[in-house]
Amino acid sequence: MKETVVTVTKKGQATIPKGLREKHKIRKKVLVIDSDEGVLIKPLPDPFAEKGSLKELFKGETSKKLIKEARSEEKEKEKRLLRDVSK
């Protein structure tokens, strides 16, 4: 286990070294856990990369792309319905 000393500001802010951020894929938010040994910082998974129980069904597709496609299909359905109603 690698140890690194970082400075904590008056506001309680500490910078996670770049190498550790890259290694653990830390982006904008992390989970902070209070443990008996101290504070544990864990990266949060990217919700756009996760697909939960449907992961195997949608291999290679991001949830962001799937949502965009679904919204596009809904807009097309709405346009068709509006055309049918206005006739």
C-alpha atoms as an extended CHARMM CRD file, in Angstrom:
* protein
*
        87  EXT
         1         1  MET       CA              0.0000000000        0.0000000000        0.0000000000  PROA      1               0.0000000000
         2         2  LYS       CA              1.3730000000        3.3880000000       -1.0330000000  PROA      2               0.0000000000
         3         3  GLU       CA              1.3080000000        6.2400000000        1.4820000000  PROA      3               0.0000000000
         4         4  THR       CA              1.3880000000        9.9270000000        0.6140000000  PROA      4               0.0000000000
         5         5  VAL       CA              1.2920000000       12.9930000000        2.8710000000  PROA      5               0.0000000000
         6         6  VAL       CA             -0.9270000000       15.8540000000        1.6640000000  PROA      6               0.0000000000
         7         7  THR       CA             -1.7400000000       19.2320000000        3.1900000000  PROA      7               0.0000000000
         8         8  VAL       CA             -5.2290000000       19.9520000000        4.5260000000  PROA      8               0.0000000000
         9         9  THR       CA             -6.3990000000       23.5830000000        4.2070000000  PROA      9               0.0000000000
        10        10  LYS       CA             -8.2700000000       25.5740000000        6.8710000000  PROA      10              0.0000000000
        11        11  LYS       CA            -11.4660000000       24.6930000000        5.0090000000  PROA      11              0.0000000000
        12        12  GLY       CA            -10.7050000000       20.9710000000        5.3160000000  PROA      12              0.0000000000
        13        13  GLN       CA             -9.7410000000       20.5250000000        1.6620000000  PROA      13              0.0000000000
        14        14  ALA       CA             -7.0100000000       18.0870000000        0.6450000000  PROA      14              0.0000000000
        15        15  THR       CA             -5.6950000000       17.4320000000       -2.8500000000  PROA      15              0.0000000000
        16        16  ILE       CA             -5.5810000000       13.8190000000       -3.9690000000  PROA      16              0.0000000000
        17        17  PRO       CA             -2.3350000000       13.3580000000       -5.9400000000  PROA      17              0.0000000000
        18        18  LYS       CA             -2.7920000000       13.0530000000       -9.6970000000  PROA      18              0.0000000000
        19        19  GLY       CA             -1.2950000000        9.5660000000       -9.8640000000  PROA      19              0.0000000000
        20        20  LEU       CA             -3.8120000000        8.2450000000       -7.3450000000  PROA      20              0.0000000000
        21        21  ARG       CA             -6.7360000000       10.0140000000       -9.0810000000  PROA      21              0.0000000000
        22        22  GLU       CA             -5.7530000000        8.4020000000      -12.3720000000  PROA      22              0.0000000000
        23        23  LYS       CA             -5.0950000000        4.9730000000      -10.8610000000  PROA      23              0.0000000000
        24        24  HSD       CA             -8.4770000000        4.8630000000       -9.0890000000  PROA      24              0.0000000000
        25        25  LYS       CA            -10.3870000000        6.7580000000      -11.8160000000  PROA      25              0.0000000000
        26        26  ILE       CA            -11.4850000000        9.5170000000       -9.4570000000  PROA      26              0.0000000000
        27        27  ARG       CA            -13.4870000000       12.1990000000      -11.2560000000  PROA      27              0.0000000000
        28        28  LYS       CA            -15.6170000000       14.9570000000       -9.7160000000  PROA      28              0.0000000000
        29        29  LYS       CA            -17.1470000000       13.1230000000       -6.7500000000  PROA      29              0.0000000000
        30        30  VAL       CA            -15.9980000000       10.5210000000       -4.2440000000  PROA      30              0.0000000000
        31        31  LEU       CA            -17.5700000000        8.6260000000       -1.3750000000  PROA      31              0.0000000000
        32        32  VAL       CA            -16.0530000000        9.5600000000        2.0140000000  PROA      32              0.0000000000
        33        33  ILE       CA            -16.3510000000        6.8620000000        4.6930000000  PROA      33              0.0000000000
        34        34  ASP       CA            -15.6410000000        7.3760000000        8.3910000000  PROA      34              0.0000000000
        35        35  SER       CA            -13.9440000000        4.2110000000        9.7030000000  PROA      35              0.0000000000
        36        36  ASP       CA            -12.2380000000        3.2060000000       12.9430000000  PROA      36              0.0000000000
        37        37  GLU       CA             -8.8520000000        3.6560000000       11.2470000000  PROA      37              0.0000000000
        38        38  GLY       CA             -9.6140000000        7.0620000000        9.7200000000  PROA      38              0.0000000000
        39        39  VAL       CA            -11.1940000000        8.4160000000        6.5760000000  PROA      39              0.0000000000
        40        40  LEU       CA            -11.5630000000        6.2390000000        3.4840000000  PROA      40              0.0000000000
        41        41  ILE       CA            -12.0940000000        7.9040000000        0.0900000000  PROA      41              0.0000000000
        42        42  LYS       CA            -13.6200000000        5.7360000000       -2.6470000000  PROA      42              0.0000000000
        43        43  PRO       CA            -14.3390000000        6.6710000000       -6.2680000000  PROA      43              0.0000000000
        44        44  LEU       CA            -17.9790000000        6.7290000000       -7.3330000000  PROA      44              0.0000000000
        45        45  PRO       CA            -18.8740000000        4.7300000000      -10.4360000000  PROA      45              0.0000000000
        46        46  ASP       CA            -19.8410000000        6.6920000000      -13.5370000000  PROA      46              0.0000000000
        47        47  PRO       CA            -23.6400000000        6.3360000000      -13.7870000000  PROA      47              0.0000000000
        48        48  PHE       CA            -23.4340000000        6.6880000000      -17.5680000000  PROA      48              0.0000000000
        49        49  ALA       CA            -21.0590000000        3.7180000000      -17.7580000000  PROA      49              0.0000000000
        50        50  GLU       CA            -23.0710000000        1.4650000000      -15.4310000000  PROA      50              0.0000000000
        51        51  LYS       CA            -26.1020000000       -0.4530000000      -16.6160000000  PROA      51              0.0000000000
        52        52  GLY       CA            -26.7920000000       -2.6630000000      -13.5870000000  PROA      52              0.0000000000
        53        53  SER       CA            -28.5820000000       -5.9300000000      -14.2760000000  PROA      53              0.0000000000
        54        54  LEU       CA            -28.9640000000       -5.0320000000      -17.9730000000  PROA      54              0.0000000000
        55        55  LYS       CA            -25.1960000000       -4.7720000000      -18.4880000000  PROA      55              0.0000000000
        56        56  GLU       CA            -24.9990000000       -8.0490000000      -20.4390000000  PROA      56              0.0000000000
        57        57  LEU       CA            -27.9740000000       -7.1530000000      -22.6390000000  PROA      57              0.0000000000
        58        58  PHE       CA            -26.5040000000       -3.8210000000      -23.7670000000  PROA      58              0.0000000000
        59        59  LYS       CA            -22.8200000000       -4.7070000000      -24.2090000000  PROA      59              0.0000000000
        60        60  GLY       CA            -20.7670000000       -1.8710000000      -25.6670000000  PROA      60              0.0000000000
        61        61  GLU       CA            -23.5420000000        0.7220000000      -25.2120000000  PROA      61              0.0000000000
        62        62  THR       CA            -23.3680000000        3.4750000000      -22.6170000000  PROA      62              0.0000000000
        63        63  SER       CA            -26.4910000000        4.3430000000      -20.6440000000  PROA      63              0.0000000000
        64        64  LYS       CA            -26.1400000000        7.9360000000      -21.9040000000  PROA      64              0.0000000000
        65        65  LYS       CA            -26.4060000000        6.7110000000      -25.5060000000  PROA      65              0.0000000000
        66        66  LEU       CA            -29.3550000000        4.4320000000      -24.6700000000  PROA      66              0.0000000000
        67        67  ILE       CA            -31.2310000000        7.2880000000      -22.9690000000  PROA      67              0.0000000000
        68        68  LYS       CA            -30.5840000000        9.5860000000      -25.9330000000  PROA      68              0.0000000000
        69        69  GLU       CA            -31.9370000000        6.9550000000      -28.3490000000  PROA      69              0.0000000000
        70        70  ALA       CA            -35.0370000000        6.3540000000      -26.2030000000  PROA      70              0.0000000000
        71        71  ARG       CA            -35.7770000000       10.0730000000      -25.9870000000  PROA      71              0.0000000000
        72        72  SER       CA            -35.3580000000       10.4230000000      -29.7410000000  PROA      72              0.0000000000
        73        73  GLU       CA            -37.8520000000        7.5880000000      -30.3150000000  PROA      73              0.0000000000
        74        74  GLU       CA            -40.3270000000        9.2120000000      -27.9000000000  PROA      74              0.0000000000
        75        75  LYS       CA            -40.0680000000       12.5420000000      -29.7480000000  PROA      75              0.0000000000
        76        76  GLU       CA            -40.7990000000       10.8060000000      -33.0610000000  PROA      76              0.0000000000
        77        77  LYS       CA            -43.8760000000        9.0720000000      -31.5670000000  PROA      77              0.0000000000
        78        78  GLU       CA            -45.0920000000       12.4090000000      -30.2020000000  PROA      78              0.0000000000
        79        79  LYS       CA            -44.6970000000       14.0680000000      -33.6340000000  PROA      79              0.0000000000
        80        80  ARG       CA            -46.6730000000       11.2450000000      -35.3060000000  PROA      80              0.0000000000
        81        81  LEU       CA            -49.4600000000       11.5170000000      -32.7280000000  PROA      81              0.0000000000
        82        82  LEU       CA            -49.6890000000       15.2890000000      -33.1820000000  PROA      82              0.0000000000
        83        83  ARG       CA            -49.8970000000       14.8560000000      -36.9700000000  PROA      83              0.0000000000
        84        84  ASP       CA            -52.6580000000       12.2400000000      -36.6100000000  PROA      84              0.0000000000
        85        85  VAL       CA            -54.6650000000       14.4340000000      -34.2180000000  PROA      85              0.0000000000
        86        86  SER       CA            -54.4140000000       17.5110000000      -36.4260000000  PROA      86              0.0000000000
        87        87  LYS       CA            -55.8380000000       15.6680000000      -39.4860000000  PROA      87              0.0000000000
